Amino acid sequence: MEPIFLKPVFKEMIWGGNRLGVDFGYDIPGDDTGECWAISAHPNGDCIVENGEYAGKHLSELWDAHRELFGHVEGDRYPLLIKLIDAKADLSIQVHPNDAYAKEHENGSLGKTECWYIVDCDEDAQIVIGHHAKNHEEVKEMILNKRWKDFIRVIPIKKGDFFQINPGCLHAIKGGTLILETQQNSDITYRVYDYDRLSNGKPRELHVEKSIDVIEAPFVPYEVSETKETGDGYEKQNLITCDFYAVNKIDVHGSATFTQDKPFLNVSILEGNGTINGISIKKGDHFILPDRYGDYTLEGNMKIITSSL
């Protein structure tokens, strides 16, 4: 049984840059490439398998026709979506709905719970997480009266930081930041504010009413409980385990053996290079270890993020 390597899908964005090409060596479509959909079966970016007996098939096709690869997990879509995001400029101030709201208001879509691992960032980089409104009424008043400086909560970040973004949490990636995002398989984003920017001569669509509906107030910071495990040739850190995913960071320095005992395991190589069971892997590779993959040995010097249900 082989790892399932996937060909990323790239998205050009008003706020994107060229680091996905410069840092990761991807063949990006232009110098405004904001997103690499690295492991995705979403209709807006369905990755193609690059190797093995399923080469040339979309990930969604494997999910539909070969559910045994994913432990016969139930559901009408591959549940997770993994992205690399290069924010050269600030993203819009935004919020995501939960499953119940999205199902009702977005044609049966999943909601969007997500988390961010800061792959790299400028020395003075910041992100938006949360707001300063005391209650829901104040959320509405601050948004409608455009009191953005009073409303928006901005915090400093550094390389290696990790954040969980639950539905209802106001957030935005700001310029000078490169992140790996693990999220539910959803493309639903409500823009609250976009700095009055123009795209092709027009303001981008805002979703003010829906945003006011779903923003949680008051904002309560999500406390991430990180647990670490050190073994021969590796350090493993559980970044989060929630209802939708478990995300781990593995630093390999030498040789380390693990067991793939999940229905499937998403794997992203963020730094370095090496091998998995003798197969060459390098920075920028993304693959899935299917169900019953069993033991696997990582060799080399690498920083890896994994995710599973």
C-alpha positions as CSV (number, residue, x, y, z in Angstrom):
1,M,0.0,0.0,0.0
2,E,1.4,3.4,-1.1
3,P,0.9,6.9,0.3
4,I,-1.6,8.8,-1.9
5,F,0.3,11.8,-3.2
6,L,-1.8,14.7,-4.4
7,K,-1.3,17.6,-6.9
8,P,-2.2,20.9,-5.2
9,V,-4.7,23.3,-6.6
10,F,-3.7,27.0,-6.6
11,K,-5.9,30.1,-6.1
12,E,-4.9,33.7,-7.1
13,M,-6.1,36.2,-4.6
14,I,-6.2,40.0,-4.3
15,W,-4.0,39.6,-1.2
16,G,-1.7,36.8,-2.4
17,G,2.0,36.8,-3.2
18,N,4.7,34.5,-4.6
19,R,6.1,32.7,-1.6
20,L,4.3,29.4,-2.5
21,G,6.6,29.5,-5.6
22,V,9.7,30.9,-4.0
23,D,9.6,29.0,-0.7
24,F,8.0,25.7,-1.8
25,G,9.0,25.5,-5.4
26,Y,5.5,25.1,-6.7
27,D,4.6,26.1,-10.2
28,I,2.2,28.9,-9.2
29,P,-0.1,30.7,-11.7
30,G,1.1,34.2,-10.8
31,D,2.6,36.6,-8.2
32,D,-0.8,37.0,-6.5
33,T,-1.1,33.3,-5.5
34,G,-2.8,33.2,-2.1
35,E,-3.8,29.6,-1.6
36,C,-2.5,26.1,-2.2
37,W,-5.3,23.6,-1.7
38,A,-3.0,20.8,-0.8
39,I,-5.4,18.0,0.2
40,S,-8.9,18.8,-1.0
41,A,-11.9,17.0,-2.4
42,H,-14.0,20.2,-2.5
43,P,-15.7,21.0,-5.9
44,N,-13.9,24.4,-5.9
45,G,-10.5,22.7,-5.8
46,D,-10.5,18.9,-6.2
47,C,-6.9,17.5,-6.0
48,I,-5.7,14.9,-8.5
49,V,-3.8,11.8,-7.3
50,E,-0.2,11.8,-8.7
51,N,0.9,8.2,-8.1
52,G,-0.1,4.5,-8.0
53,E,-3.2,2.7,-9.3
54,Y,-5.4,5.8,-8.7
55,A,-3.2,8.2,-10.6
56,G,-5.2,10.8,-12.5
57,K,-8.3,10.4,-10.3
58,H,-9.7,13.2,-8.2
59,L,-9.7,12.8,-4.4
60,S,-13.5,13.1,-4.5
61,E,-13.7,10.1,-6.9
62,L,-11.7,8.0,-4.4
63,W,-14.0,9.1,-1.6
64,D,-17.0,8.1,-3.6
65,A,-15.8,4.8,-5.1
66,H,-13.1,3.5,-2.7
67,R,-14.3,4.3,0.8
68,E,-12.3,1.4,2.1
69,L,-9.2,3.7,1.7
70,F,-10.7,5.9,4.3
71,G,-11.9,3.3,6.9
72,H,-15.5,3.4,5.5
73,V,-16.0,6.7,7.3
74,E,-19.6,7.9,6.7
75,G,-20.4,11.2,5.0
76,D,-21.1,12.6,1.5
77,R,-17.7,14.3,1.2
78,Y,-14.1,14.0,2.3
79,P,-14.3,15.7,5.7
80,L,-11.1,17.8,5.8
81,L,-9.3,20.3,3.6
82,I,-5.7,21.3,4.0
83,K,-4.3,24.6,2.7
84,L,-1.1,26.6,2.6
85,I,-2.0,30.3,2.6
86,D,0.5,33.1,1.6
87,A,-0.8,36.5,2.8
88,K,1.2,39.2,1.2
89,A,-1.5,41.7,2.2
90,D,-4.2,41.6,4.8
91,L,-7.1,39.2,4.3
92,S,-10.6,40.5,4.9
93,I,-12.1,40.5,8.4
94,Q,-14.3,37.5,8.4
95,V,-16.2,34.8,10.3
96,H,-17.4,31.3,9.5
97,P,-20.8,29.7,10.4
98,N,-21.2,26.4,12.2
99,D,-22.7,23.3,10.6
100,A,-26.3,24.0,11.6
101,Y,-26.3,27.6,10.2
102,A,-24.5,26.6,7.0
103,K,-26.8,23.7,6.4
104,E,-29.8,26.1,6.6
105,H,-28.4,29.1,4.9
106,E,-25.8,27.7,2.5
107,N,-27.5,24.9,0.6
108,G,-26.5,22.1,2.9
109,S,-22.8,23.0,3.1
110,L,-20.7,22.1,6.1
111,G,-19.8,24.9,8.5
112,K,-16.1,25.8,8.9
113,T,-14.0,25.0,12.0
114,E,-10.4,25.6,11.2
115,C,-6.9,26.0,12.8
116,W,-3.7,27.7,11.8
117,Y,-0.1,26.7,12.2
118,I,2.2,29.7,11.5
119,V,4.8,28.3,9.0
120,D,6.6,31.7,8.8
121,C,5.9,35.4,9.3
122,D,7.5,38.8,9.3
123,E,9.2,39.9,12.5
124,D,6.3,42.3,13.4
125,A,3.5,40.2,12.0
126,Q,0.0,40.2,13.6
127,I,-3.3,38.5,13.1
128,V,-6.9,39.3,14.0
129,I,-8.6,36.9,16.4
130,G,-11.7,38.0,18.2
131,H,-13.3,41.3,19.0
132,H,-13.8,43.8,21.9
133,A,-17.6,44.0,21.8
134,K,-19.3,43.1,25.2
135,N,-22.4,41.5,23.8
136,H,-24.2,40.8,20.5
137,E,-25.9,44.1,20.4
138,E,-22.6,45.9,20.6
139,V,-21.2,43.6,17.8
140,K,-24.1,44.8,15.6
141,E,-23.6,48.5,16.6
142,M,-19.8,48.5,16.0
143,I,-20.1,46.8,12.6
144,L,-22.9,49.0,11.3
145,N,-21.2,52.1,12.5
146,K,-17.8,50.9,11.1
147,R,-16.0,51.3,14.4
148,W,-13.3,48.9,13.2
149,K,-10.5,50.1,15.5
150,D,-12.7,49.7,18.6
151,F,-14.1,46.4,17.4
152,I,-11.2,44.3,16.0
153,R,-8.8,42.4,18.3
154,V,-5.2,42.3,16.9
155,I,-2.5,40.1,18.4
156,P,1.2,39.6,17.6
157,I,2.4,36.2,16.2
158,K,5.6,34.4,15.7
159,K,6.7,31.3,13.6
160,G,5.4,28.1,15.2
161,D,2.4,29.6,16.8
162,F,-0.9,27.7,16.6
163,F,-4.5,28.9,16.7
164,Q,-7.9,27.2,16.7
165,I,-10.6,29.3,14.9
166,N,-14.1,28.1,15.9
167,P,-17.2,29.1,14.0
168,G,-18.4,32.5,15.2
169,C,-14.8,33.7,15.9
170,L,-14.0,36.9,14.1
171,H,-10.6,36.5,12.4
172,A,-8.2,37.6,9.6
173,I,-4.7,36.6,8.5
174,K,-2.7,39.8,8.0
175,G,0.1,40.5,5.5
176,G,3.5,38.9,5.9
177,T,2.2,35.6,7.1
178,L,2.5,32.1,5.7
179,I,0.2,29.5,7.4
180,L,-0.9,25.9,7.1
181,E,-4.6,25.7,7.6
182,T,-6.5,22.5,8.6
183,Q,-10.3,22.9,8.2
184,Q,-13.6,21.3,7.6
185,N,-14.3,20.6,3.9
186,S,-16.2,23.9,3.4
187,D,-15.7,27.1,1.4
188,I,-18.1,29.3,3.3
189,T,-16.7,32.6,4.4
190,Y,-18.6,35.7,5.5
191,R,-16.7,38.9,5.0
192,V,-17.4,41.6,7.6
193,Y,-15.0,44.2,6.4
194,D,-12.5,44.4,3.4
195,Y,-10.8,47.7,4.0
196,D,-12.9,49.2,1.1
197,R,-10.6,47.5,-1.4
198,L,-11.5,47.1,-5.0
199,S,-11.1,44.0,-7.1
200,N,-11.4,44.5,-10.8
201,G,-12.7,48.0,-10.0
202,K,-15.4,46.9,-7.7
203,P,-15.7,46.3,-3.9
204,R,-15.8,42.6,-3.0
205,E,-19.0,41.2,-1.7
206,L,-19.6,41.6,2.1
207,H,-21.9,39.4,4.2
208,V,-22.8,41.8,7.0
209,E,-26.1,40.4,8.1
210,K,-24.9,36.8,8.1
211,S,-21.8,37.9,9.9
212,I,-23.8,39.6,12.6
213,D,-25.9,36.5,12.9
214,V,-23.0,34.1,13.6
215,I,-20.4,36.2,15.5
216,E,-20.1,34.9,19.1
217,A,-20.1,37.6,21.8
218,P,-18.4,38.3,24.0
219,F,-15.2,36.8,22.5
220,V,-13.6,34.1,24.7
221,P,-10.0,33.1,23.6
222,Y,-9.7,29.4,22.8
223,E,-7.2,27.8,25.1
224,V,-5.1,25.3,23.1
225,S,-3.8,22.5,25.3
226,E,-0.6,21.2,23.7
227,T,0.9,17.8,24.7
228,K,4.4,16.7,23.7
229,E,6.0,13.3,23.2
230,T,9.7,12.8,22.6
231,G,11.1,9.6,21.3
232,D,14.1,8.2,19.4
233,G,14.6,10.6,16.4
234,Y,11.5,12.6,16.8
235,E,9.4,15.1,18.8
236,K,5.6,14.9,18.4
237,Q,3.2,17.6,19.6
238,N,-0.6,17.3,19.6
239,L,-1.7,20.8,18.6
240,I,-5.4,20.2,19.0
241,T,-8.0,17.4,19.2
242,C,-11.6,18.6,18.6
243,D,-14.8,17.3,17.2
244,F,-13.6,17.7,13.6
245,Y,-9.9,16.8,13.6
246,A,-6.8,16.0,15.5
247,V,-3.7,17.9,14.4
248,N,-0.1,17.0,15.3
249,K,3.3,18.4,14.5
250,I,6.2,16.0,14.1
251,D,9.8,17.1,14.0
252,V,12.0,14.2,12.6
253,H,15.7,14.2,13.1
254,G,17.0,10.8,12.2
255,S,14.7,7.8,12.0
256,A,11.4,7.4,13.7
257,T,8.6,4.7,13.4
258,F,4.9,5.4,13.9
259,T,1.7,3.4,13.4
260,Q,-1.1,4.8,11.1
261,D,-4.2,3.5,13.0
262,K,-6.7,6.2,11.9
263,P,-9.2,5.9,9.1
264,F,-6.8,8.1,7.1
265,L,-3.9,10.4,7.9
266,N,-3.2,13.7,6.0
267,V,0.5,14.5,5.9
268,S,2.2,17.8,4.9
269,I,5.9,18.3,4.8
270,L,6.7,21.9,5.8
271,E,10.5,21.8,6.1
272,G,13.3,19.5,5.1
273,N,13.3,16.2,3.2
274,G,13.7,12.5,3.8
275,T,11.8,9.3,3.2
276,I,8.7,7.5,4.3
277,N,9.2,3.7,4.2
278,G,12.0,4.4,1.7
279,I,9.9,6.7,-0.6
280,S,11.5,10.1,-1.1
281,I,9.5,13.0,0.4
282,K,10.4,16.7,0.6
283,K,9.2,20.2,1.6
284,G,5.9,20.9,-0.1
285,D,4.7,17.3,-0.5
286,H,1.2,16.4,0.7
287,F,-0.2,12.9,0.9
288,I,-2.7,10.7,2.6
289,L,-1.8,7.4,4.4
290,P,-4.9,5.3,3.9
291,D,-6.7,3.0,6.4
292,R,-4.7,0.0,7.5
293,Y,-1.5,1.5,6.3
294,G,0.1,0.2,9.5
295,D,3.7,1.0,10.6
296,Y,5.7,3.7,8.7
297,T,9.3,4.9,9.2
298,L,10.2,8.5,8.6
299,E,13.9,9.2,8.0
300,G,15.6,12.5,7.5
301,N,15.3,16.0,8.9
302,M,11.7,17.3,8.5
303,K,8.9,19.3,10.1
304,I,5.6,17.7,9.4
305,I,1.9,18.5,10.2
306,T,-0.6,15.6,10.2
307,S,-4.3,15.6,10.6
308,S,-7.0,12.9,11.0
309,L,-10.5,12.5,12.4
